[in-house]
Amino acid sequence: MPSDIEIAQAARLERISRIAKERLGIPEDCLEPYGHFKAKVSLDYLDSLKDRPDGKLILVTAVTPTPAGEGKTTTTVGLGDALNRIGKRAVICLREPSLGPVFGMKGGAAGGGRAQVVPMEDINLHFTGDFSAVGLANNLLAAMIDNHIHHGNELGFDLRRIAWKRVVDMNDRALREIVVSLGGTANGFPRQDGFDIVVASEVMAIFCLASSLADLRDRLGRIVVGYTREQKPILARELNAHGAMAVLLKDALKPNLVQTLENNPAFIHGGPFANIAHGCNSVIATRAALKLADYVVTEAGFGADLGAEKFVDIKCRKSGLRPHAVVIVATVRALKYHGGVDLKSVNVENLEALEKGIANLERHVNNVRNHYGLPCVVSINHFGYDTDREIDLLKKRMAHHHAPVVLARHWAEGGKGAEEVARTLVDLIDKTPANFKFVYEEGATLWDKINAIATKIYGASEVTADSKIRAQIRRLQEEGYGGYPVCVAKTQYSFSTDPLLRGAPSGHVINVREVRLAAGAEFVVMICGDIMTMPGLPKVPSACKIDLDPNGKVVGLF
């Protein structure tokens, strides 16, 4: 079978204006085209839809990620195509890919095989410039902080307590800890600083949670950028930075419309990671899709313990969105890996390892059904290596969990290969109403919130933190931030903070090593274990394979 990029380059795309008008009823003058095949949708037009009823929202999540792959984005695209094939008016909503993983080790984020969003090269690279706008807004604020200090520091910044980092959309470990303003008095006051990746920026979180331009500007103004010596918070609006930041983000806030390989509409907008941020596409894009379609398929990053928990406790809590059902993506290969099999052997039948690894899937199903209160379908992304005995064992083990297990072949067959998943899901939504609930109450303390996530969702026995971190959490509570949700930053590869601990570990300890306030995004980030907010490149990054052929055609992207 051809590679993903070869399939995408061979696709017959329709003009995005035609997709918008014929499939969604969006007038051409409400689009801002970026070429023939991608466009932004006017915010004024979307605002005019507010009285329309909402469609049904479907969340796609997955088992704990493995190097064997699961195919969550591919499933989201394939399911959207399948729903349209069975006569439903469906739209998908995805996040935009970060250049960090594209040039690092994960590759692209536009789906794969016959279930992709296109134009794949554009989406995986610069797209419509949204990430550049987020990075520029973030770094404008950083520049204004140092400029304010250089010109007298009227607000009284304590240089030891500046809480705002610069960002770049690339994995670059050399930028994690740096010193700025060297070179003498003309360059300001030297201080220790650092970079995060763009997707970890609070500006990205604000961008994805904002409901309007006015809300965006207000949230940007509430960013806490540092503290005085008396530990009084200093806000972005005190620097008068939020207006200019909003101007940089004004066009980016309009959601991007593209299409799948089967010419079905797709919104791709925003891109926070789920291991270090809240991991969902923008609220604006999701709300727009719900007004324009009967079914909306969206995804949350990584497993149901990370992305799905933040989708529920942050995005849904802040936006009022409520999913009707969940699809949990798994592969037999990934479950065998969770059962202890070496990556090189995941294609060999191993019933013992599969049975052991199913515990990971069972915990995710339990989290979705019992802690989030949502009906779910398990979609098994089928590989040719899967044996009948393995599939039978998987279905038998999952039979008592009240979560139908369905084989999906959308990677090879496109929407046709996911029709059974689509029909099962529609039937489930019609017959099983959701009993949606949050993992913790809004009025719980910040410490109780992280405890609830760790013990209920991760299977941990307790949460620990040193006295300095505990004091910081208490101070945030006392300063009025206790009503905020908690956004956990930790490894995506395990329920624990140890990426090598596979399966469904219980009784482990979650250690909080750093706390960050995101006052504009309205959540508190608790960094656990060794997770980095600026990733590094692997020994052989994906960038080594990406090139132009003699005709100027992109090769090796994915």
N, C-alpha and C positions, 0 to 999 in steps of 0.2 A: 504493500500500500504506500502511496506517496506520503511525503512528510506533511506536517500540518501547514507549513508555509506554502508548499506546492499546491495543496488543496485550496487554500485561501486565494492564492494567486490565479488559480484556474476558475474561480467562481464567477458566475454571471450575476453581477450586482445590478439592482435597479436604482434609478436616481432616488435620492432620499426624499425629495419633494413628492414623488409619487407614493412612496411608502407612507409618508406622513399623511397625505390627503386621502388615499384610498383605504388604508388600513386603520387610521386613527382619526380621520376627519379634521386634521390640522390644516388650516388654510396656508397657502404658500407664503403669503406675506407675513405670517407669524413665525417663519423660520429664518435663521441666519446661517446660510450655507457656508461650509468650509470645504469647498470643492463640490463634487457631484454626489458624494456618498456619505457625508456626515454633516450634521447641522446642529445648531443650538436652537432651542425652542424659547420663544418670548415669555418672559415672566408675566407680562400683562395678559397674554392669552391664557396662561395657566391659571392666573387669578380669576379669570372669567368662568372657569369650570367649577368653582367652589361649591355651587349648589347641586352639582350632579351627584348621584349616589356612587359609593365606592364599590369596586369589584372585590373579589376575594383574594387575600394575600397568602401566598405560599412561601415558606422559608426553607431553603436548602442548606443543610449542614452536613456534617460527616463524622466518621470515627476519628480517633486521634491520628493525625497525619503520620505517614511513614515514607521512607525512601522508595517503597514499592509503588506508591501513588494511589490516589483514590478517585480523582476526576470530578470534583465538586462543581467547578465552573462548567465543565463539559456536560454534566448532568443538568445544570440549570438551563443551558442553551438547548440541549436535547429535549428536555421536558417542555420548554416553551414552544418549540417546534411541534412536539407531539400534541399538545393541547390544541394548537391551531389545526393540526391534521384531523383531529376528531370533532372539529366544528366549534371549538370554543374560541372566543376572542381573547387572545393572550398576549402579554408583553413581558419581557424579562428586564430586570434591573440588576446591573453589575457595578462593581467598582472599577476604576481605571487602574491599569497596571503601573507599578513603580519601576523606574529604570534600574533601581538597585537589584531586585531579583532578575529582571530581564537580562542584565549583563553579569549577574552573579551566578546563582546555581539553580534557582527554581524555574527559570525560563519565562515564557509569556504568560498572560492571564486572559486570553481571549477564547478559552475552550480548546478543543482538540479534535482531530479526525474530521468526521462529517458533522460535528456539532460545534461550530465556531461562530463568533461574531466577526464581522468584516466591515471595513478594510483592516485586516489583521496587523499589517505592518504599521499603519498609522496609529492604531489603538495601542500597540505595545511600545511605541516610541513617543513622539512629541504630542500626538493626537491634536487636541484643540488648544493646547497651552495652559490647561488648568493648573497642572502641577507647578509650572513656571510661575504662574500668578501667586499661588500659595507660598512658594519659596521666596518670591520677591517681597510679598507683604510681611512675611516673618522677618526677613533680613532688613527691611526698612525699619521695623521696630527696633531691632538690635542696633542698627546704626544710629538711630535717634537717642537710644539710651546712652551710648558712649559719647555722642556729640553733646548731650545735655551735661554729662559729667565733666567733659573737657571745658565747657563754657561756664563753669562755676558751680554746677551741682546744686541748683536752687532747691530741688526736692529732697536733697540729703541722702542720696543713695549710699548705702554701705557697700563698698566694693567687694566685700566678702559675701554679700547676700544678694547678688544679682541673680535673678531666677529665670532669665531668658537666654536661650542658646540660638546660635545661627543654625541654618539647615542647608542641606544639599541633597538632591535626589539621586544619590549614588552610594553604594557601599564603600566606605573609606575609613578604615580603622585608624589611620594616622591622624584623623581630625577629631577623635573622641576627646582628647585632652590637649589643649593648645594654650599659648599665651598670646594675647593681643596687645596692640598699642605700643609695641617696641619702637625704638628709633628716636627717642627724645621727646621733649615737651610739646612739640608741634603735633605729635601723633596721639596725644592723650595720656591717660594714666594706665600703665601696664597692669594687667590682671589675668588670672587664669580663666579660661573659657573653654568652649567645646562646641562641637556640631552634633546635631541629630540628623537622621534621615527625614526628608520632607513629610513622609507619611506619619511620623511620630510628632509632628508639630501640633501644638494646640490650635493653630490657625486652620489646619486640615480638619480637626475635630469640629471646630466652630463652623467651618464651611459646610460640613456634612449634616450638622444638627440645626442650622439656621432655617427659619421658616420664610424669611423674606429679606430684602436688602436692609430694611430698617432694623430687623432683628440681628442680622449679621453685624451691622455697624455698632449696635448696642453691646453685643457680646464681645466684639473686639476691644471696645473701650473698657470692659471689666477685667481684661487680662491682668493678672498680678505679675509685674515684671521684675520686682525686687523689693527690698525692705530698707528702712532707715536703721540707724544704730539702735533705736528704741524698738525695732522690729515692727514698725508701722508699715503696712503694705503700700506700695506705690503702683498705681494703675496706669494702663496704656493711655487712658483718656487724660491723665494729668500731664502727659507729654504732648497731648493733642495729636497723637499718631493715628487714632482709629479712623478718622475721616479719610486720610490718604490711603490707609490700608484697604478700606472698603472700596475706594475708587479702583485700586489694582485688582480687586476681586469681583467688580461689578459684572463684567461680561462672563467671567468664569462661573458665576453662580447659576447661569442659565444651563439647564440640563442638556447633555449631548444625546442626539438620536442617531443611531446607526441601524444595521440590519444583521440578521443571521444568514448563514449560507442558503437557507430556504426562504430568504426575503421576508422574514417576519421582523417586526419592529423591536428594537432593544434600546433602553436607556443605559448609558454608561457614564457615571458621574461620581466624582470623589473617590478617595482611596486610602483611608486609614488602615494600617495593619491591625490584625486582631490579637497578635501576641504582645504588642506594645501600645495599642490604641483600641478604639471600640469596634473597628473592623466591619463597618457597614457602608453601603453606598448612601448618597445624600437623601435626606428627608424630602427635599423638594422633588427629586426625581421619582421617589417611591409614591408620593402623593399624586404627582402628575399621572403616573401609570395607572393608579387605582381609579382615577377619573376617566381614563380613556379606554379601559379594558375590563372584561368580566373576570379575568384571572391575571394576577401578577405574580411572577416567579422571581424571587430575589434570593441572594445568598449572604451568609455571614462567614467571615473568615475562619479557617481551620475547623476544629471540632466543635461539638455541641457544648463542650465545657468552656470554651473561650468565646468564639464569635457569637454563638447562639445565646449564651448567657448575657453578653453585652447587648445584643440585639433586643433581648427581653428587658433587661434591667436599666439600660441607658436609652437606646433609641425609642423603644415602645413607651417607656415611662415619660420621656420628654416630649414625644410627638403625638401620643394618643393612638398610634398605630397598633393594630391587633392582628396577628396572623391567625388564619383559620386552620392551618395544618402545616406539618413539617415533613420534609423528605430527608432521611439520613442516608448518606452515600457511604458505601463500603465496597471493598473488593475482597475476594477470597485470598488473594496474595497478601493484602495488608493485614488481614486477620491472622494468617499464618505467621507473619512477621511478629505480630503482637504475642503470638504463642511461643516465640523463642527461636524461630527459624532464621538462619542467616539469609541476608538479602540475595545471595547467589542461588539459594535453593527454594525461593518462594514459588517457582513455577513447577515444582515437583509435588505430586500428591502427598499430603501429610495430614491425615485425619486427626491424629493426636494433637499436633500443633494447632490445627484449626479449632478443635474443640476448646483448647485452652485460650486461644486468642479471641474467641467469641465473647468472652467476658468483657472485653473492651466495648464491643457493640452493645451488649446488654446494659452496661452502665449508661451509655449515651441515650439509649431508648428509655431507660428509667428516668434520666434527667428530664428528657423532653416530655414524657407522659405525666410523671408524678410531680416534678418540681416546676415545670413551666405550664402544665395542665393542657397540653396540646396533643391531638391525635397525630400519629405519624405513620409513614410508610418507609420501609427499608428498601432502597434501590441498590441492587448489586450490579456494579459496573462490570460487565462480563468480559473475561479474557478467554482466548482459545485454549489456554492451559488449564482452565477450571475443569474438574472432572464431575461426572454425574454424582458420584458418591459424596464429593465435597458439598455440592449444591444441596443434596438431600439432607446431609447432616446439618447444614446451616439452617435450612427451613424447619427441620425437626426441632432443633434447639430453640428457635425463636418462636415456635408455635404458640406458647403460652403467654407471650408478651403483648398480645393484642396489637401487633404491628405487622401488617402484611409484608412479606418478603417477595420482591419482584425482581426478576432478571431484566437488565436493560442492555441494549446493544446499540445505543445511539452513536458511540464513537465510530463504529463501522457502518451503520445504516442511517444515521441522522435521526430525524423525528420519528420515522417509522419504527425504529428500534426501541423507542421509549413510549409507544402508544399504550402498552399494558400498564406502565407506571402511571400515565396520565389518567386512564380510565379508573384505575384503582383509587387514585387520589381524589378524583371528582366524586366517586361513590362514597369515599370516606368522609369528605366534607359535607355531603348531603345527608349522611346518616349519623355522623358523630359530631355533635357540636363541641366546640372548644370550651374548656373551663380555665381560661387563661389566668395565670397568676405570676407574681414576681417571686424571686428567691428570698427577698427580705422586704420588710416594710420601710417606707421612706423615713419614718420617724425613728428608726433604729439608729444607734450610734455608729460612727464610722468603724469602730473596732468590731462591733457586732455584725456589721455588714460583711467585712472581710472574713470573719469567722463563719458566717452562714454560707458564703460562696465556697470556702475551703472545705468545710465539713459536709455540706449537702452535695455539692457538685463535684469536688475533687476527691472525695473520700478520705480527706485528711483527718488526723486525730486532733490537731490543734494548730494555731497560728502563733508564731513567735516574732519578737522584734526586740532590739536592744533598747535601753532606757531613753536614748536620744530620739529614736523613731517613735516610741510610745509618747514621749512628751510632745513631739511635733503633731501627732494625730490628736492628742488632747487639745492642743492649742488651736488646731483647725476646727475642732468641735466647738470650742468656746467662742471662736471668732464668727460663728454663724454658718460654717460650711458643713455642718453635720448632716444636713438634709440632702446633700449631694449623693448620687450613686458612687460606687467604687468601681474603678476601672483597673483590673488586675493586669499587670505586665509580667508574663512568665513564659517559659518555653512552651511551644505548641506541641512538642513531641511526647508529652507524658501528662497524665493527670497530676503528677507531682512536679517538683521543680528540678528534678533530675531527668534530662532528656534521654538517658539510657534505660530508664525504668519503664518497661513496656507493659502492655496488658491493662489491668484495672487494679493498680496498687491501692491498698487501704492502710490506714494507720500511720501514714507518713506525716511529716511536719512541714508546714509552709512558713518560710521565714521572709518577713518583709524587711528589705535592706534599704529602701529609699522611698520617700513619699513626695509627690509633686502635686501642687494645687493647679487645676485647670479651671479657673473661676469663670472664664468666658464660655467654655464648653459646658460648665456646670457639672464637673465630676472631679473626683480625687483619684489620682493614679497611684497605685501601690505596686512598686517594682519588687518582684520576688525572685530569689535565686540569682543566677548569673546572666539573666537576659540583658542584652545591650540595646539601647535606643539608637545606636549607630552600628549597623552590622558590618562585617568585614567580607571581603571576597574569598572564595575558596582557592585552593592551590591552582586549579585550572578553571578559571571563570568561564561562563558561557560566552563572554565577549570574545574569547579566543576563536570561537567557531563562526561568529557573525562577520559577514563580509559583503562586498559587491562583486558580482560576476563581470566579465568584460563588457556586458551590455548595460551595466548600471543597475542590475536587478539584485535585490536583497536576498542573500542566502544564509542558511544556518541560524535564522532567528529562533525557530522552534520546530 
